[in-house]
Every structure is written in C-alpha cells, then in structure tokens.
Amino acid sequence: MTDKLRIGIVGLGGIGTSKHLPSLSKLAHIEVIAFCDIIEEKALKAAKDYGSESSTVYTDYRKMLEDRTIDVVHVCTPNSSHAEITIAALEAGKHVMCEKPMAITSTDARNMLEASKRTGKKLTIGYQNRYRPDSLFLKNLCSIGNLGEIYLAKALAIRRRAVPTWGVFLEKELQGGGPLIDIGTHALDLTLWMMDNYKPVSVTGSVFHKLAGRENAANLWGPWDTKKFTVEDSAIGFIKMENGATITLESSWALNTMDVREAKTVLCGTEGGADMDDGLRINGEQMGRLYEHKVSFERGAVVFYAAAADESPADLEARLWIECILNDTEPLVKPEQALVVSEILEAVYQSAATEKTIYFNH
C-alpha cells in the first residue's frame, strides 16, 4: 500500500457535499486537498468543512489538474461535463470516480473508457445502489447460481410525484434527460449487474412529457418551473439481450400511480426469482412446493462485501474505491459495465424519437 491518496473534487453541489465528501472524510488513507466549483463560494465552504489550512480552491478544473500531487479526482458536475472533465483528469494522470450516469452519449462514455485504458488509470462510476445490503446479498445469490439462468427482469425507478426542482435536473441540455438518465440508470445498472449480462441486441423505448406542463402541481419538493422542465417526466424501455433474456425498464419522476419503487430490480430465473418490492424476497420451488423467503437485514450482515454496521452504501462505495486504488485491484463498478448502461439509455431516447427499434452491433 502507498501513503495517503490526495484527492481533488470537481462539482460541489448536492451530490458532492452530501455523498462524496462525508464518506471520504471517514477514511484514514485519503486527504481531500483540492476543491473546485464554478461558483467559488461553494468551493470555499466545502474546503472549510472538509479540507485543511493547506487546501486549495479552484473555479477552473483545468487549473486544479495541473497539481501533480493529486492522485484521484471525483467528478460531481452536471452530466454534460462528465466526459470532458473525466478524460482531462485521466490524461493528467489521475484516477477518476465519476458520478452517474457515465455520460450523456455513448460516444462520450466510450471515449472515457478508452482514456482510462490509454492512460492506465482507474475509472469507476458512482452507482451507489450496488452497495446496499439487499443488493449485495442478492448479487451473491445470483453469482453462486441460486436463481439459475435469469432470463426475464424488470428495472424499476418509479416516483409518484418527486420531481427534483433544484440545480439543473430539469434542463435537457445539461443533463441529457430526466428520470431515465437520473434514476432509471440506477435500476438498469442493478439489473444488468445481477444478471451479469452486458450484451443488448435491441431496445424499444417510449418517452413521455405529459405532466411537466402542470402549473402548481403537487410535488414532494414543491411546484416545478414548467418553462425549465424540458426533459421527460416518464420513460419506458424494452430491452432484448443476445442470449434471449428480456428486460423492461420503467422510470418516472411524476406518474399517477401508487406502485412506487426506486432503484429496484425484479429477477426471474430458471431456479428461482427475486424482487425488492417488500424488502428482499426470494421465491422458488422445492420438493413440489412453492416457497417465498424474505431476507432480513436488521443487523446489516452482508455476504458479498463486508460492511461495518454503521457503514452506509455511500461509505462502502468510497472505501472500496479507495482500497482498489491502494491495492491495485479492479473497482466494483467497471467502466465497461457503465458504458453499456449509457448505450441502453441513449437507445431508449433514440427509439422514442424515431419511433423505431434500435439495434446494436456488438
């Protein structure tokens, strides 16, 4: 193992200050030395809260990357700048943790992956829902074959009325999309990871902008600005994989439904099934009888990766990421996997826009 890793963070909005910095601050083998945001006040506050007297503050990430003592960069900016900043950081000799989604376009995501391979620097994407106790337990079951061949699945990210009204969430130019690219991406990542299947052959998608124009609409975070709401409010995808497996992807920020489920997956395999509808439930057949088993996580026990009792998914994500750098191992979220997620999300949007099925040539 090396000495402490020195980290620079770009983007000090909600995700940077509520997820990344609190989790990094709990680790012994790192030091956050550089804080960058286009709004200097945000960078100054973050440096005061999580840095030291020697911490540096920037409004231009390019200037930050000139610091050769920085080992790792966390990219927590709007989606449109993920690729640009990540590639620049990799080429500057830094390992990179980039927030989800990997990028707005599959071309950008592919360029990020190629930059990682070219520079030999590690790249991972912030899919923290993989680190939940139920996700880790279910992944272990899938890995040892308890569900058999998983041939049908649902990726679910459905909110009734929870449209994020802050930041740039509603702006298509900066985010690339709405609930599909924001929360649908988590559900899809979970589902593909559980199936260990990253070979899509076709995607058919529908995108809706039905409720976004409602003035003074009921919403968890207050009414949204209808003029700024330029992304979809709901999106659906139908995905076929090379081996015949099929996935349905449902995502929404605003939908007239009581069936609310976010970052969940439903799996149907030849030997059993699982869902996250009511906790984690495993179902199957044994000795001619159907069974259903609900898994308890009251004590926080995890088989796949050991997590401390008080360690949140974000904390575990940060710790395993830093450990993979220190130990020179692969990150849990591989960029190759995140690229496929971005390819599928892009295909849903393309299919909706063209009213045609999108086919992949892998």
C-alpha positions in Angstrom: 0.0 0.0 0.0 1.1 3.6 -0.7 0.8 6.6 1.6 -2.4 8.7 1.8 -4.1 9.3 -1.5 -4.6 13.0 -2.3 -8.0 13.8 -3.8 -9.4 16.7 -5.7 -13.2 17.1 -6.2 -14.9 18.9 -9.1 -18.5 20.0 -8.5 -19.7 20.9 -5.1 -23.4 20.8 -5.4 -25.7 18.4 -3.5 -24.1 15.1 -4.6 -20.5 16.3 -3.9 -21.3 17.7 -0.5 -23.9 15.2 0.7 -22.5 12.0 -0.6 -18.8 12.1 -1.7 -17.2 14.4 0.9 -18.9 13.0 4.0 -18.0 9.4 3.0 -14.4 10.3 2.0 -13.9 12.2 5.3 -14.4 8.9 7.2 -11.4 7.2 5.5 -7.9 7.1 7.0 -5.9 6.7 3.8 -7.0 9.8 1.9 -6.8 13.6 2.1 -9.0 15.9 0.1 -6.7 18.7 -0.9 -8.4 20.5 -3.8 -12.0 21.8 -4.1 -13.3 23.0 -7.5 -16.6 24.6 -8.5 -17.6 27.3 -11.0 -19.2 29.1 -8.0 -16.3 29.9 -5.8 -18.4 30.3 -2.6 -19.3 26.6 -2.9 -15.7 25.5 -3.2 -14.7 27.7 -0.3 -17.4 26.3 2.0 -16.5 22.7 1.1 -12.8 23.4 1.7 -13.7 24.9 5.1 -15.9 21.9 6.1 -13.8 19.1 4.7 -10.3 20.4 3.9 -7.4 21.8 5.9 -5.5 25.0 6.0 -3.4 23.9 3.1 -6.4 23.0 0.9 -6.6 24.8 -2.5 -9.8 26.2 -4.1 -10.4 26.5 -7.8 -13.1 27.7 -10.2 -11.5 26.1 -13.2 -10.9 22.3 -13.1 -8.0 22.6 -15.6 -6.0 24.6 -13.1 -6.7 22.0 -10.5 -5.5 19.2 -12.7 -2.1 21.0 -13.0 -1.4 20.0 -9.4 0.7 16.8 -9.9 0.3 15.8 -6.3 -3.4 15.0 -6.8 -3.8 11.2 -7.2 -7.6 10.9 -7.5 -10.3 13.2 -8.9 -14.1 12.9 -8.1 -16.3 14.4 -10.8 -19.7 15.5 -9.4 -20.8 18.0 -12.1 -23.8 18.1 -14.4 -24.0 15.2 -16.8 -23.0 17.2 -19.8 -19.4 17.8 -18.5 -18.7 14.3 -17.1 -16.8 13.1 -20.2 -14.8 16.3 -20.7 -13.6 16.5 -17.1 -13.0 12.8 -16.6 -10.9 12.4 -19.8 -8.8 15.5 -18.8 -8.3 14.1 -15.3 -7.2 10.7 -16.6 -4.8 12.3 -19.1 -3.4 14.3 -16.3 -2.5 11.1 -14.5 -5.4 10.9 -12.0 -7.7 8.0 -11.1 -11.3 9.1 -11.5 -14.6 8.4 -9.7 -17.3 10.0 -11.9 -20.9 10.3 -10.8 -23.6 8.5 -12.7 -24.5 8.4 -15.4 -21.2 7.8 -17.1 -22.0 10.4 -19.8 -24.9 11.8 -21.9 -23.9 10.0 -25.0 -22.4 6.5 -25.6 -19.7 8.1 -27.7 -18.6 10.3 -24.7 -18.8 7.2 -22.4 -16.7 5.2 -24.8 -14.1 7.9 -25.0 -13.9 7.9 -21.2 -13.3 4.2 -21.2 -10.6 4.5 -23.9 -8.9 7.2 -22.0 -8.8 5.0 -18.9 -7.2 2.2 -20.9 -4.8 4.5 -22.7 -3.5 6.1 -19.5 -3.6 3.1 -17.3 -5.6 5.0 -14.7 -8.6 3.6 -12.9 -12.1 4.8 -13.7 -15.3 4.0 -11.9 -18.9 5.4 -11.9 -21.0 6.3 -8.9 -23.7 3.6 -8.8 -24.0 3.5 -5.0 -27.2 1.4 -5.0 -24.9 -1.7 -5.7 -23.6 -1.2 -2.2 -26.9 -1.6 -0.3 -27.1 -4.7 1.9 -30.0 -6.1 -0.1 -28.2 -5.5 -3.4 -25.0 -7.2 -2.2 -26.9 -10.1 -0.8 -28.9 -10.7 -4.0 -25.7 -10.3 -6.1 -24.1 -13.1 -4.1 -27.1 -15.4 -4.7 -27.0 -14.7 -8.4 -23.2 -15.2 -8.5 -23.5 -18.7 -6.9 -26.3 -19.7 -9.2 -29.3 -19.8 -6.8 -31.6 -18.2 -9.4 -30.2 -20.2 -12.3 -30.3 -18.5 -15.7 -32.0 -15.1 -15.3 -34.0 -14.6 -18.5 -36.6 -12.0 -17.5 -36.2 -8.9 -15.4 -37.6 -5.6 -14.5 -35.6 -2.4 -13.7 -37.8 -0.1 -11.7 -37.4 3.6 -10.8 -40.9 4.9 -10.3 -41.9 8.0 -8.3 -45.5 9.3 -8.0 -44.6 12.9 -7.5 -40.9 13.6 -6.7 -39.5 15.9 -9.3 -36.2 17.4 -8.3 -36.7 21.2 -8.6 -33.2 22.4 -7.7 -30.0 22.6 -9.7 -30.2 21.6 -13.4 -32.2 18.4 -13.2 -34.9 19.8 -15.5 -32.6 21.1 -18.2 -32.1 18.7 -21.1 -29.0 20.5 -22.4 -27.1 20.0 -19.2 -28.5 16.7 -18.0 -29.3 14.9 -21.2 -32.6 13.7 -19.9 -34.9 13.4 -17.0 -35.9 10.4 -14.8 -34.5 7.8 -17.2 -30.9 9.1 -17.0 -31.3 10.2 -13.4 -32.9 7.3 -11.5 -33.6 4.8 -14.3 -29.9 4.5 -14.7 -29.6 3.1 -11.1 -32.3 0.5 -11.7 -30.8 -0.6 -15.0 -27.3 -0.8 -13.6 -28.5 -3.0 -10.7 -30.4 -5.3 -13.1 -27.6 -5.8 -15.6 -25.2 -6.4 -12.7 -27.4 -9.1 -11.1 -27.8 -10.8 -14.5 -24.1 -10.4 -15.3 -25.4 -9.7 -18.8 -24.0 -6.8 -20.8 -24.9 -7.8 -24.4 -28.0 -5.9 -25.6 -29.2 -6.5 -29.2 -32.2 -4.2 -29.4 -34.1 -1.5 -27.5 -37.5 -0.1 -28.0 -38.5 3.0 -26.0 -41.2 5.4 -25.2 -40.7 8.8 -23.6 -43.5 10.9 -22.1 -43.8 14.6 -21.3 -47.4 14.5 -20.0 -47.3 16.1 -16.6 -44.4 18.5 -16.8 -46.6 21.3 -18.1 -48.8 21.3 -15.0 -48.7 24.6 -13.1 -48.5 24.5 -9.3 -48.5 20.6 -9.4 -48.4 18.7 -6.2 -44.8 17.6 -5.7 -42.5 16.4 -2.9 -40.1 19.3 -3.4 -42.7 22.0 -4.4 -44.0 23.0 -7.8 -41.7 22.9 -10.7 -41.0 25.6 -13.2 -42.9 24.5 -16.3 -40.7 26.6 -18.6 -37.5 24.9 -17.4 -38.9 21.4 -17.4 -37.5 20.4 -20.8 -36.8 16.7 -20.0 -39.2 13.8 -19.9 -41.3 13.1 -16.9 -41.5 9.3 -17.6 -39.7 6.8 -19.9 -40.1 3.1 -20.7 -37.7 0.7 -22.3 -37.9 -2.8 -23.7 -34.5 -4.4 -23.9 -33.6 -7.8 -25.6 -30.2 -9.3 -24.9 -28.0 -11.5 -27.1 -28.9 -14.7 -25.2 -32.7 -14.0 -25.5 -33.1 -12.5 -22.0 -35.5 -9.6 -21.8 -35.6 -6.6 -19.5 -38.3 -4.0 -19.1 -37.1 -0.6 -17.8 -39.6 1.8 -16.1 -38.7 5.2 -14.8 -40.6 8.3 -13.8 -40.5 11.4 -11.6 -44.2 12.1 -11.9 -46.8 9.4 -12.6 -50.3 8.8 -11.4 -49.6 5.5 -9.8 -49.4 4.0 -6.3 -46.8 1.5 -7.4 -43.8 3.5 -6.3 -40.4 1.7 -6.4 -37.0 3.3 -6.9 -33.7 1.6 -7.8 -35.3 -1.8 -7.6 -35.0 -4.9 -9.7 -37.2 -8.0 -10.2 -35.4 -11.1 -11.4 -36.9 -14.3 -12.9 -34.5 -17.3 -13.3 -34.8 -20.9 -14.1 -34.2 -22.0 -10.5 -35.8 -19.1 -8.6 -36.8 -15.5 -8.6 -36.2 -12.4 -6.5 -37.7 -8.9 -6.0 -37.1 -5.8 -3.9 -40.8 -4.9 -3.7 -41.2 -5.5 0.0 -37.7 -5.8 1.3 -35.8 -8.6 -0.5 -37.9 -11.6 -1.3 -36.6 -14.9 -2.8 -39.1 -17.3 -4.4 -38.9 -20.7 -6.0 -39.9 -24.4 -5.9 -38.7 -27.1 -3.6 -39.9 -30.7 -3.3 -43.0 -29.9 -5.3 -43.9 -26.9 -3.3 -43.7 -23.2 -3.9 -41.8 -21.1 -1.4 -41.2 -17.5 -0.6 -38.4 -16.3 1.7 -38.0 -12.8 3.0 -34.4 -11.8 3.9 -33.8 -9.7 7.0 -31.0 -7.1 7.1 -31.6 -5.8 10.7 -28.1 -6.5 11.7 -26.6 -5.2 8.5 -24.9 -8.6 7.7 -23.6 -8.7 4.1 -22.0 -11.8 2.4 -20.6 -10.3 -0.8 -18.6 -7.4 0.7 -18.1 -6.9 4.4 -19.6 -3.6 5.6 -19.4 -2.2 9.1 -22.7 -2.0 10.9 -22.8 1.8 10.6 -21.4 2.0 7.1 -23.9 3.4 4.5 -23.9 2.4 0.9 -22.1 5.7 0.0 -19.5 5.0 2.7 -18.9 1.4 1.4 -18.6 2.7 -2.1 -16.0 5.3 -1.1 -14.0 2.8 0.9 -13.9 0.0 -1.7 -13.0 2.6 -4.4 -10.0 3.9 -2.4 -9.0 0.3 -1.5 -9.0 -0.7 -5.1 -6.5 2.1 -5.9 -4.3 1.3 -2.9 -4.3 -2.4 -3.6 -4.3 -2.0 -7.5 -7.4 -4.1 -8.0 -10.5 -3.6 -10.1 -13.3 -1.3 -8.9 -16.7 -2.9 -8.2 -18.3 -0.7 -10.9 -16.3 -1.3 -14.0 -16.4 1.4 -16.7 -17.2 -1.3 -19.3 -20.4 -2.0 -17.5 -21.3 1.6 -17.1 -20.8 2.1 -20.8 -23.5 -0.5 -21.6 -25.9 1.3 -19.3 -25.3 4.5 -21.2 -25.7 2.8 -24.5 -29.1 1.4 -23.5 -30.3 4.7 -22.1 -29.3 6.5 -25.3 -31.1 3.9 -27.3 -34.4 4.4 -25.3 -34.3 8.1 -26.2 -33.4 7.4 -29.8 -36.1 4.8 -30.2 -38.7 7.2 -28.7 -37.6 10.0 -31.0 -37.6 7.9 -34.2 -40.4 5.5 -33.3 -38.2 2.7 -34.3 -36.4 -0.2 -32.5 -32.7 0.5 -32.1 -30.3 -2.4 -32.9 -26.8 -2.9 -31.5 -23.8 -4.2 -33.5 -21.5 -5.6 -30.8 
